[in-house]
C-alpha cells in the first residue's frame, strides 16, 4: 500500500505544520494558563509526559483523591481551571469523592484520564476503562473519549470552555495512550464569554421587591464570592439596610462577619430556617440555593407573609427553587444592575446580630473546648489569613468563634464528602503564594487524605495545619441523637482512638506539635503561624 501523505493545512492562507497531539495539547494548556499538572501517574499516562515542557510543573500527590482536592483548592484560589491527570478507571474511581465535591463546589477542572491503546480496546485489556466517559457521571459537566486521536486537542479546548462557563465545574476527557504521538492540527485558544447578564425585566422585579419591602433579608451563598461580587453585595445590603444571612452549607464567605448588617448562618433544616427568617417580608437568595436542607423537616419554606426572590448563575438551582421569582445570570453583573437603580426610600437599620460571648480559659486538667481553641486561633491569626476548613462537628462552633472578614479567605466543601479539606489547603497555598493558609481539619477528616502532608512538605509551603482531635467522628454522634439514639448510647464505628498526627506528619516531612493543655495552645499556634514551612498543630479537644 502506498504511503498516504497528509497535505499541510492552511490557516487564513498560511501553511500550518502538523504537530503531535502531545505538542498541540501543551500549547493549548499554555495558552489557557494551565501549566501546573496535578496527578499521580500510571502506565497509560506516561506517553503524555515524554519531553515534558520545562515551563510546566508536575504536582505529584500520593493518591488520586488528594490530587483532586489539591487541584480544586488551586483552581478556586487562582480563579482558573486546574489541569488534572488521572490513571484510567482505577484512578478516576479513587478520585470520585472529590470529583463529586468539585461538582458541588462549582470548581472548574479539566480532568484527563488515561486509557489503554485503541488497538487493544476491543479485547477488554488490563487497565482498560469500560465506557470511560460514563464513569464520572453525573458529577461532571461533560465527558468524552474522542473518536479519533486527532480530535484530542479540540476535546480538551471544548472541555476548558465548558468548565469555565458558569456554573463552573469539572469535565473529563479520556485519552488512549497511543493518541499522544499521532500527528494533528494545532488548536488555537479562543476567547469565549463566561458571564450572562440577567434578564433586565425580571431583575427589575427583584429591584422593585427590595425597594418596597418592609424588612428585607439577603441570604448570600458561595457564588457571591466565586463571582467576585463581594463589594457589590455589601453595597446592596447597605443600600437597603437588609440583614444578611449565610445560606446553609455555603462553601465560601460572601459577607464580612463583623459588618453591622451581618445576621449569622442559616441551619440546613426547613423549620429552623423559617424560624430564623421570621419577621422578614422578603427573602433574597443571592448566589445561593433556596435552600439546602440536610435534615428532614416539614412545613413551609418561608415565614408566613414572606416572598422569595433569587439571583443565581445556575439554571438548575433556579428550576428547583420551591417558590418565588428566580433570575439566572452573573451575580456580579446582576448586582451592578440593581445598584444602578435610583436609591430607595431610607429604611431603618435592623438590630445588631449578637455574637456568642467569649469562652473562659479551661481549668488545668480539663480537655480543651473547641470554642476556646477557635477563639484563640482568631486572636492570633492575621485578619487576612485564609481558612480552609473540614471539621464538620466544629463548624457550628466555628460560626460563632472564628469569624471571617475578607473576600477569598474562607473555603470549605459544599458536598459534605470528607477528604477534601487537607489537600485543598495545599492547593490554595499553591495558588495564593505569600498568603498565610490555615487548614482547620478534624481528626476523622484528616485521615481520608493524610498523604496531602507529603505534598505540602515537598512543595515547601508556608502553611499551618490545625488538627482538632476529639478521637471520634463527632458529627455522627450529633446526628445520632436526631435519629433517636439515647445520649449515652454507643454509635458503632465512630470511635477513633490512638491516632498520632504529630507522628504521621513527621513521617511525611512535616514538623508537628501536640497541644493537650491550655497554656500550650497560643505558643504553638503562634510558632506555626510564623513558620516558613508547613507545620502541624494537633489539638486534643473535648
Backbone torsions as a table, in degrees:
resi	resn	phi	psi	omega
1	UNK	NA	134.2	177.7
2	UNK	-67.9	145.9	177.0
3	UNK	-69.1	136.2	178.0
4	UNK	-88.3	123.7	178.4
5	UNK	-99.2	120.5	179.1
6	UNK	-86.0	119.4	-179.9
7	UNK	-68.2	149.9	176.2
8	UNK	-63.3	136.6	177.5
9	UNK	-77.7	168.7	177.2
10	UNK	-122.6	143.6	175.8
11	UNK	-122.9	108.4	-177.9
12	UNK	53.7	43.5	175.4
13	UNK	86.9	-5.2	-179.2
14	UNK	-105.0	145.5	178.8
15	UNK	-67.1	140.1	178.6
16	UNK	-123.5	123.3	179.7
17	UNK	-78.7	142.0	173.5
18	UNK	-70.8	146.5	177.4
19	UNK	-129.5	168.6	176.0
20	UNK	-72.9	156.6	174.4
21	UNK	-54.0	-40.8	-180.0
22	UNK	-58.9	-49.1	-179.8
23	UNK	-63.3	-41.4	-179.2
24	UNK	-63.3	-40.3	-178.7
25	UNK	-68.6	-43.9	-179.3
26	UNK	-67.1	-34.9	174.1
27	UNK	-61.1	-43.2	-178.6
28	UNK	-65.3	-46.0	179.6
29	UNK	-60.9	-38.8	178.4
30	UNK	-62.1	-41.6	179.2
31	UNK	-63.9	-33.3	-179.8
32	UNK	-82.9	-2.3	-177.9
33	UNK	74.1	24.0	-179.6
34	UNK	-109.2	76.3	-178.0
35	UNK	-103.2	4.5	170.9
36	UNK	-103.9	128.1	-179.7
37	UNK	-112.3	114.3	179.7
38	UNK	-91.3	125.9	-177.0
39	UNK	-168.0	175.9	170.1
40	UNK	-144.0	100.4	-162.9
41	UNK	-74.8	149.2	171.3
42	UNK	-125.8	-178.5	-173.5
43	UNK	-62.5	-38.0	-176.1
44	UNK	-74.6	-9.8	179.1
45	UNK	-97.7	-16.5	-173.0
46	UNK	-57.6	-38.3	-179.6
47	UNK	-60.7	-25.1	179.3
48	UNK	-65.0	-29.8	-167.9
49	UNK	-102.1	10.1	171.4
50	UNK	-64.3	138.3	-178.3
51	UNK	54.6	46.8	-177.0
52	UNK	-59.1	127.1	-175.3
53	UNK	-61.2	142.6	-177.4
54	UNK	-67.4	-25.3	-178.3
55	UNK	-88.0	4.3	175.7
56	UNK	-101.2	154.7	-178.5
57	UNK	-125.1	118.2	175.1
58	UNK	-86.9	119.0	-177.8
59	UNK	-101.0	104.7	-174.9
60	UNK	-87.7	131.9	168.7
61	UNK	-122.4	157.9	-169.8
62	UNK	-91.8	0.0	175.7
63	UNK	-159.1	148.0	-169.6
64	UNK	-66.2	-29.9	176.4
65	UNK	-65.2	-32.7	175.7
66	UNK	-69.1	-40.5	176.4
67	UNK	-53.6	-50.9	-177.3
68	UNK	-65.3	-42.3	179.9
69	UNK	-63.1	-42.1	177.6
70	UNK	-63.3	-44.0	179.9
71	UNK	-64.3	-38.3	178.2
72	UNK	-60.9	-50.8	179.2
73	UNK	-60.4	-40.8	-179.4
74	UNK	-65.3	-43.0	-179.9
75	UNK	-64.4	-42.1	178.6
76	UNK	-65.0	-39.7	-177.4
77	UNK	-70.1	-34.6	-176.4
78	UNK	-95.1	-9.3	-177.4
79	UNK	59.5	32.5	176.1
80	UNK	-141.9	153.5	178.3
81	UNK	-60.4	143.1	173.0
82	UNK	-100.5	149.9	-178.6
83	UNK	-101.0	128.5	-175.1
84	UNK	-124.6	139.2	176.1
85	UNK	-124.7	120.1	-177.4
86	UNK	-117.1	164.8	-176.9
87	UNK	-98.7	101.5	167.7
88	UNK	44.6	-149.7	-174.9
89	UNK	-70.7	-41.1	-177.1
90	UNK	-64.2	-42.7	179.7
91	UNK	-67.0	-41.0	176.7
92	UNK	-63.3	-39.4	177.6
93	UNK	-61.3	-45.2	177.2
94	UNK	-60.0	-34.2	-174.4
95	UNK	-86.2	-8.7	-169.2
96	UNK	-58.8	-36.1	179.5
97	UNK	-57.5	-43.4	-179.1
98	UNK	-86.4	-17.2	167.0
99	UNK	-65.1	-43.9	175.5
100	UNK	-57.6	-44.1	179.3
101	UNK	-65.5	-42.0	177.7
102	UNK	-60.5	-37.6	178.2
103	UNK	-64.1	-45.1	178.1
104	UNK	-69.6	-32.0	178.2
105	UNK	-75.5	-10.4	-174.2
106	UNK	59.1	43.5	-178.3
107	UNK	-96.4	126.6	178.9
108	UNK	-76.0	118.7	177.1
109	UNK	-135.2	134.2	170.6
110	UNK	-103.3	108.6	-175.5
111	UNK	-104.7	124.2	169.1
112	UNK	-105.4	140.3	177.6
113	UNK	-122.7	133.3	177.8
114	UNK	-66.1	154.0	176.8
115	UNK	-141.2	152.9	177.2
116	UNK	-63.7	163.3	-178.6
117	UNK	-58.8	143.0	-177.8
118	UNK	-58.0	-35.1	-174.0
119	UNK	-66.1	-21.8	-179.3
120	UNK	-111.4	1.0	178.8
121	UNK	-58.8	-33.2	178.7
122	UNK	-65.0	-13.1	-174.3
123	UNK	-106.3	22.2	177.7
124	UNK	48.2	62.6	-171.2
125	UNK	-72.1	158.7	172.4
126	UNK	-56.7	131.9	-179.4
127	UNK	69.2	10.6	172.8
128	UNK	-73.5	150.3	178.8
129	UNK	-105.6	109.8	179.6
130	UNK	-72.9	127.9	-178.4
131	UNK	49.5	55.3	-174.2
132	UNK	-53.1	-41.8	-179.9
133	UNK	-67.0	-20.7	-178.7
134	UNK	-82.3	-23.8	-172.2
135	UNK	-57.0	-45.5	-176.3
136	UNK	-84.2	-6.3	-177.7
137	UNK	-71.4	147.2	9.0
138	UNK	-95.7	18.5	-171.2
139	UNK	-101.1	30.8	165.7
140	UNK	-131.9	152.4	179.0
141	UNK	-73.4	-28.7	-177.3
142	UNK	-161.9	145.5	175.1
143	UNK	-148.6	149.1	-174.5
144	UNK	-159.1	150.2	161.8
145	UNK	-118.5	107.4	-172.1
146	UNK	-55.2	144.8	-178.5
147	UNK	-65.8	-31.1	179.0
148	UNK	-128.7	152.0	175.1
149	UNK	-58.7	-37.5	-177.8
150	UNK	-61.7	-18.8	-176.9
151	UNK	-90.7	-1.8	-176.7
152	UNK	-60.6	-48.4	179.6
153	UNK	-59.4	-40.9	177.9
154	UNK	-63.1	-38.1	179.2
155	UNK	-64.9	-40.1	-179.5
156	UNK	-70.5	-36.1	175.1
157	UNK	-62.2	-47.1	178.9
158	UNK	-61.5	-41.3	179.5
159	UNK	-58.7	-42.0	-179.8
160	UNK	-63.1	-46.2	-178.5
161	UNK	-63.8	-38.9	178.7
162	UNK	-67.6	-43.5	-179.7
163	UNK	-60.2	-34.7	-174.2
164	UNK	-90.8	-5.2	179.6
165	UNK	-88.8	123.4	-179.6
166	UNK	-60.8	141.9	-6.3
167	UNK	-70.7	125.8	-177.7
168	UNK	-63.7	167.4	179.0
169	UNK	173.4	176.3	-179.4
170	UNK	-78.4	150.5	173.2
171	UNK	-133.2	161.4	-177.9
172	UNK	-137.6	135.4	174.5
173	UNK	-123.1	119.0	176.2
174	UNK	-87.8	128.2	-174.0
175	UNK	-125.5	111.4	175.0
176	UNK	-57.6	146.9	-171.0
177	UNK	-65.8	-25.1	-178.9
178	UNK	-90.4	5.3	178.8
179	UNK	-75.7	-29.0	-165.7
180	UNK	-67.0	-26.6	-178.2
181	UNK	-93.1	-3.7	-178.8
182	UNK	-71.2	142.2	178.8
183	UNK	-80.5	140.4	-179.7
184	UNK	-153.9	174.2	175.2
185	UNK	-78.2	140.5	172.5
186	UNK	-66.0	155.2	-178.5
187	UNK	-119.0	127.4	178.8
188	UNK	-85.0	141.0	171.6
189	UNK	-69.6	142.4	-178.5
190	UNK	-119.9	161.2	171.9
191	UNK	-89.9	121.7	-179.1
192	UNK	-125.7	127.0	-178.8
193	UNK	-58.3	140.7	-178.3
194	UNK	-114.7	-10.6	-173.0
195	UNK	-126.6	139.1	176.9
196	UNK	-109.0	132.2	176.6
197	UNK	-77.6	130.1	179.6
198	UNK	-60.1	152.0	179.5
199	UNK	-59.2	119.9	-172.6
200	UNK	-59.2	-44.8	-176.5
201	UNK	-63.0	-43.4	-179.0
202	UNK	-72.3	-36.0	176.5
203	UNK	-64.3	-35.0	177.8
204	UNK	-62.1	-32.4	177.2
205	UNK	-66.1	-36.7	174.4
206	UNK	-64.5	-43.7	177.0
207	UNK	-58.9	-42.8	178.5
208	UNK	-63.5	-41.1	-180.0
209	UNK	-63.4	-40.4	176.9
210	UNK	-64.7	-42.3	-176.6
211	UNK	-63.9	-35.3	-172.9
212	UNK	-99.9	-4.7	-178.7
213	UNK	-67.5	148.9	176.2
214	UNK	-79.7	-43.9	-177.0
215	UNK	-145.5	80.8	-177.2
216	UNK	-75.8	149.2	172.6
217	UNK	-122.6	138.3	174.6
218	UNK	-109.8	127.4	177.9
219	UNK	-109.8	106.7	-174.7
220	UNK	-91.5	143.3	176.5
221	UNK	-120.1	-177.3	-174.8
222	UNK	-61.3	-27.6	-176.0
223	UNK	-66.3	-20.8	176.8
224	UNK	-62.3	-50.7	-179.7
225	UNK	-72.5	-38.1	178.6
226	UNK	-59.4	-35.5	-175.8
227	UNK	-90.6	6.9	179.3
228	UNK	68.6	31.9	-174.4
229	UNK	-108.0	21.8	-178.2
230	UNK	-55.9	-54.3	-176.6
231	UNK	-64.0	-39.3	-179.3
232	UNK	-66.6	-36.5	177.6
233	UNK	-64.5	-40.1	177.6
234	UNK	-63.3	-45.3	-179.7
235	UNK	-61.4	-41.4	-179.3
236	UNK	-66.1	-43.1	178.9
237	UNK	-61.3	-43.0	-179.7
238	UNK	-67.5	-37.0	179.6
239	UNK	-61.0	-37.2	-175.6
240	UNK	-103.8	2.5	-175.2
241	UNK	46.5	47.6	-177.8
242	UNK	-96.5	136.8	173.3
243	UNK	-68.1	143.2	-175.6
244	UNK	-119.3	120.3	177.1
245	UNK	-109.1	158.2	173.4
246	UNK	-98.0	133.8	179.3
247	UNK	-62.9	151.8	178.5
248	UNK	-58.8	137.7	173.7
249	UNK	60.9	29.3	178.8
250	UNK	-68.6	137.2	-177.3
251	UNK	-90.3	-1.4	179.6
252	UNK	-139.0	158.7	170.5
253	UNK	-88.9	127.8	-175.8
254	UNK	-121.6	11.8	179.2
255	UNK	-162.2	138.0	-177.1
256	UNK	-66.4	130.3	-173.1
257	UNK	-82.6	5.6	171.7
258	UNK	-113.1	13.7	179.1
259	UNK	-79.4	144.5	-178.8
260	UNK	-59.4	-23.9	-179.2
261	UNK	-91.6	-0.8	179.4
262	UNK	-64.0	133.4	-175.4
263	UNK	-124.4	1.2	175.6
264	UNK	100.1	-166.3	-171.2
265	UNK	-108.4	140.1	174.8
266	UNK	-87.9	136.8	176.7
267	UNK	-76.2	163.1	-177.2
268	UNK	-91.0	44.0	179.3
269	UNK	-133.8	130.7	-171.9
270	UNK	-58.0	-49.6	-175.2
271	UNK	-66.5	-33.4	-179.8
272	UNK	-76.2	-30.6	173.9
273	UNK	-63.5	-45.8	178.5
274	UNK	-59.7	-40.2	179.5
275	UNK	-63.7	-44.1	-178.2
276	UNK	-68.2	-32.6	-177.1
277	UNK	-90.8	5.0	179.6
278	UNK	-57.0	138.8	179.9
279	UNK	97.9	-15.1	177.4
280	UNK	-92.0	137.2	177.7
281	UNK	-99.5	-8.0	176.0
282	UNK	-142.0	131.9	176.4
283	UNK	-119.1	120.6	-179.9
284	UNK	-107.3	104.3	175.9
285	UNK	-80.7	108.8	-171.6
286	UNK	-110.2	107.0	-178.3
287	UNK	65.0	30.3	-175.0
288	UNK	-144.5	149.3	168.3
289	UNK	-66.2	160.7	176.7
290	UNK	-129.2	86.3	-1.5
291	UNK	-135.1	167.7	175.1
292	UNK	-84.8	122.6	179.2
293	UNK	-109.9	145.9	178.7
294	UNK	-118.9	-36.9	-178.6
295	UNK	-115.8	135.2	-177.0
296	UNK	-64.7	135.4	169.8
297	UNK	-155.4	167.7	-173.3
298	UNK	-121.6	175.9	177.7
299	UNK	105.8	-167.3	-177.2
300	UNK	-70.4	156.8	176.7
301	UNK	-87.9	-16.4	-177.1
302	UNK	-136.4	158.2	173.7
303	UNK	-61.9	154.4	179.1
304	UNK	-59.1	132.2	178.2
305	UNK	86.3	-5.2	-179.7
306	UNK	-92.7	149.9	173.8
307	UNK	-120.3	158.8	-175.0
308	UNK	-115.3	134.3	167.3
309	UNK	-128.8	154.2	-172.1
310	UNK	-145.7	140.0	169.4
311	UNK	-123.1	117.7	-176.3
312	UNK	-140.6	150.0	175.8
313	UNK	-86.3	-3.2	-171.3
314	UNK	-113.3	111.9	179.6
315	UNK	-63.3	-27.2	177.9
316	UNK	-67.9	-41.3	177.3
317	UNK	-63.5	-40.9	177.5
318	UNK	-63.3	-35.9	-174.9
319	UNK	-68.9	-35.1	-176.6
320	UNK	-97.6	2.3	174.3
321	UNK	-56.4	133.5	-170.1
322	UNK	-72.6	-18.7	-176.0
323	UNK	-161.9	174.3	170.2
324	UNK	85.5	-168.0	-176.6
325	UNK	-110.4	127.7	-179.9
326	UNK	-119.2	134.1	176.3
327	UNK	-116.5	132.0	-178.1
328	UNK	-104.9	130.3	177.6
329	UNK	160.9	-178.0	-179.9
330	UNK	-60.2	133.4	178.9
331	UNK	-65.1	-47.1	-176.7
332	UNK	-65.9	-45.5	-179.6
333	UNK	-65.1	-37.6	176.7
334	UNK	-63.3	-42.3	178.9
335	UNK	-65.8	-38.9	177.4
336	UNK	-60.7	-39.2	177.9
337	UNK	-66.5	-41.4	178.6
338	UNK	-65.0	-37.0	-179.3
339	UNK	-74.1	-18.6	178.6
340	UNK	-79.1	-9.9	178.6
341	UNK	-71.5	159.3	174.6
342	UNK	-58.4	146.7	-179.2
343	UNK	-62.6	138.6	179.2
344	UNK	-76.7	172.3	175.4
345	UNK	-62.0	144.6	-179.7
346	UNK	-58.2	145.9	179.4
347	UNK	-131.7	140.0	-179.2
348	UNK	-63.1	145.5	178.3
349	UNK	-70.9	142.9	177.6
350	UNK	-74.5	167.8	177.7
351	UNK	-64.4	148.7	179.6
352	UNK	-68.2	143.7	173.4
353	UNK	-73.5	133.1	-178.3
354	UNK	-94.0	117.7	178.4
355	UNK	-80.3	155.8	177.9
356	UNK	-59.6	148.7	178.1
357	UNK	-67.1	155.9	177.1
358	UNK	-62.8	149.1	-176.4
359	UNK	-95.4	132.7	178.8
360	UNK	-70.0	153.3	177.8
361	UNK	-62.2	135.5	-179.4
362	UNK	-65.1	153.8	178.3
363	UNK	-72.7	155.9	176.5
364	UNK	-55.5	134.5	179.8
365	UNK	92.8	-16.3	178.4
366	UNK	-81.3	141.1	172.6
367	UNK	-69.6	146.9	-167.6
368	UNK	-75.7	125.9	175.6
369	UNK	-67.8	138.7	-177.7
370	UNK	-62.5	-33.4	179.1
371	UNK	-61.9	-41.0	-179.9
372	UNK	-69.8	-37.4	177.8
373	UNK	-62.2	-46.8	-178.7
374	UNK	-69.9	-35.4	175.2
375	UNK	-60.6	-42.3	179.0
376	UNK	-67.3	-39.5	175.9
377	UNK	-60.8	-40.7	176.5
378	UNK	-60.4	-40.0	-178.2
379	UNK	-64.6	-33.5	-170.8
380	UNK	-103.5	-18.7	-174.6
381	UNK	-80.9	149.6	172.7
382	UNK	-62.7	144.6	-177.4
383	UNK	-58.0	-34.9	-177.6
384	UNK	-95.9	11.2	175.8
385	UNK	-67.7	157.3	-172.5
386	UNK	-105.9	125.0	176.8
387	UNK	-98.5	124.8	170.9
388	UNK	-114.2	114.3	-165.8
389	UNK	-116.6	136.8	167.0
390	UNK	-149.7	73.9	178.8
391	UNK	-136.9	74.4	-168.4
392	UNK	-55.4	-39.7	-177.6
393	UNK	-71.3	-22.2	-179.5
394	UNK	-92.6	-7.2	-172.7
395	UNK	-62.1	-44.7	177.7
396	UNK	-58.9	-37.8	177.2
397	UNK	-69.4	-39.3	178.1
398	UNK	-57.8	-38.5	-179.9
399	UNK	-58.7	-29.9	-179.3
400	UNK	-92.5	-24.6	-169.0
401	UNK	-126.4	1.9	175.8
402	UNK	-135.2	72.9	-176.8
403	UNK	-69.1	150.5	177.4
404	UNK	-112.0	137.2	-169.5
405	UNK	-115.7	-23.1	-169.9
406	UNK	-131.6	158.7	179.0
407	UNK	-62.4	144.6	176.0
408	UNK	58.6	34.1	176.0
409	UNK	-120.1	14.0	175.1
410	UNK	-147.6	131.6	177.0
411	UNK	-138.5	135.7	168.4
412	UNK	-146.8	174.8	-177.1
413	UNK	-87.7	139.6	178.3
414	UNK	-88.3	-0.9	-171.7
415	UNK	-96.2	-27.4	-171.3
416	UNK	85.1	-4.5	179.0
417	UNK	-82.9	134.8	-177.9
418	UNK	-83.5	160.3	178.3
419	UNK	99.1	10.0	-179.8
420	UNK	-100.0	-41.0	-166.0
421	UNK	-61.5	-47.7	-176.1
422	UNK	-65.2	-50.6	176.3
423	UNK	-65.8	-34.8	179.1
424	UNK	-61.7	-36.7	179.1
425	UNK	-63.5	-34.2	176.1
426	UNK	-65.4	-43.9	178.6
427	UNK	-63.9	-40.6	178.1
428	UNK	-63.8	-41.9	178.7
429	UNK	-63.1	-37.0	175.0
430	UNK	-64.5	-41.6	-174.6
431	UNK	-78.6	-16.4	-179.9
432	UNK	-128.6	66.9	-179.3
433	UNK	-60.3	138.3	-178.6
434	UNK	95.2	-20.0	177.2
435	UNK	-83.9	151.5	174.8
436	UNK	-90.3	111.3	179.3
437	UNK	-99.6	130.8	179.5
438	UNK	-118.9	114.8	173.7
439	UNK	-86.7	122.2	178.5
440	UNK	-113.4	105.7	-166.5
441	UNK	-134.4	138.3	174.6
442	UNK	-75.7	161.5	-178.0
443	UNK	-63.9	-42.3	178.5
444	UNK	-65.2	-43.3	179.0
445	UNK	-62.1	-42.3	-175.9
446	UNK	-59.0	-35.9	-174.9
447	UNK	-73.2	-12.2	175.3
448	UNK	-71.7	-25.4	-174.2
449	UNK	-149.2	43.2	-174.8
450	UNK	-63.7	-20.4	-179.8
451	UNK	-63.7	-14.6	178.4
452	UNK	-61.2	-25.1	178.3
453	UNK	-60.9	-38.0	179.3
454	UNK	-61.7	-45.0	179.1
455	UNK	-62.2	-40.6	178.5
456	UNK	-60.9	-41.3	179.6
457	UNK	-67.4	-43.9	-178.5
458	UNK	-64.9	-33.7	179.7
459	UNK	-83.4	-10.1	178.3
460	UNK	62.9	41.1	-174.8
461	UNK	-82.7	133.0	177.7
462	UNK	-82.3	82.7	-177.5
463	UNK	-135.2	159.4	-177.8
464	UNK	-116.1	129.1	179.1
465	UNK	-113.7	117.5	178.8
466	UNK	-109.0	117.1	178.7
467	UNK	-102.0	119.1	175.7
468	UNK	-90.4	105.8	-172.5
469	UNK	-103.5	102.6	174.6
470	UNK	-109.5	11.3	172.3
471	UNK	63.9	27.3	178.9
472	UNK	-167.2	166.8	167.2
473	UNK	-83.7	83.8	-169.9
474	UNK	-67.0	-31.8	179.9
475	UNK	-60.2	-34.1	179.1
476	UNK	-69.5	-32.4	175.1
477	UNK	-64.2	-38.2	177.7
478	UNK	-64.9	-43.9	-179.6
479	UNK	-69.4	-29.0	-178.7
480	UNK	-58.8	-37.4	179.4
481	UNK	-67.5	-35.9	177.4
482	UNK	-62.6	-35.4	-177.2
483	UNK	-89.1	5.8	172.1
484	UNK	107.1	2.3	175.5
485	UNK	-67.7	145.8	174.8
486	UNK	-75.9	154.7	-175.1
487	UNK	-54.1	-37.0	-177.9
488	UNK	-100.9	5.9	-177.6
489	UNK	-76.0	129.5	179.9
490	UNK	-65.1	145.8	177.2
491	UNK	-111.2	109.0	-174.3
492	UNK	-57.7	140.3	173.4
493	UNK	75.7	22.7	-175.7
494	UNK	-119.6	-1.8	-179.0
495	UNK	-93.1	139.1	-177.0
496	UNK	-130.9	65.8	-179.0
497	UNK	-77.7	159.3	165.7
498	UNK	67.9	27.2	171.9
499	UNK	-89.5	130.6	-177.9
500	UNK	-113.8	94.6	-175.2
501	UNK	-75.7	-28.7	174.5
502	UNK	-64.9	-41.4	176.7
503	UNK	-67.2	-41.7	177.6
504	UNK	-62.1	-38.9	178.5
505	UNK	-66.3	-45.7	-178.8
506	UNK	-60.3	-37.4	-179.5
507	UNK	-65.5	-17.4	-179.0
508	UNK	-113.1	11.1	174.0
509	UNK	91.3	15.5	-179.7
510	UNK	-113.1	130.2	177.7
511	UNK	-75.5	142.1	-178.6
512	UNK	-135.2	155.3	175.2
513	UNK	-127.6	142.0	176.4
514	UNK	-107.9	133.8	-179.8
515	UNK	-118.1	118.9	177.7
516	UNK	-121.6	-13.9	-178.4
517	UNK	-122.3	154.4	-177.1
518	UNK	-60.7	-38.2	-176.6
519	UNK	-71.5	-12.2	-179.7
520	UNK	-88.5	-19.6	-167.2
521	UNK	-68.7	-55.9	-174.9
522	UNK	-59.5	-47.8	178.0
523	UNK	-59.9	-38.2	-179.6
524	UNK	-66.3	-44.4	179.3
525	UNK	-64.8	-42.5	-179.9
526	UNK	-62.3	-41.1	178.4
527	UNK	-64.2	-43.9	-179.0
528	UNK	-66.4	-34.8	179.9
529	UNK	-73.8	-19.7	175.8
530	UNK	-88.5	-16.9	-171.6
531	UNK	-62.3	140.3	175.6
532	UNK	-92.5	4.6	175.5
533	UNK	-130.8	167.1	177.5
534	UNK	-62.6	138.2	-179.5
535	UNK	-141.4	136.4	-176.5
536	UNK	-108.9	138.0	174.3
537	UNK	-121.6	113.4	176.6
538	UNK	-93.8	120.0	-176.5
539	UNK	-112.9	121.1	178.0
540	UNK	-82.1	111.1	-174.8
541	UNK	-110.9	162.9	179.7
542	UNK	-67.5	NA	NA
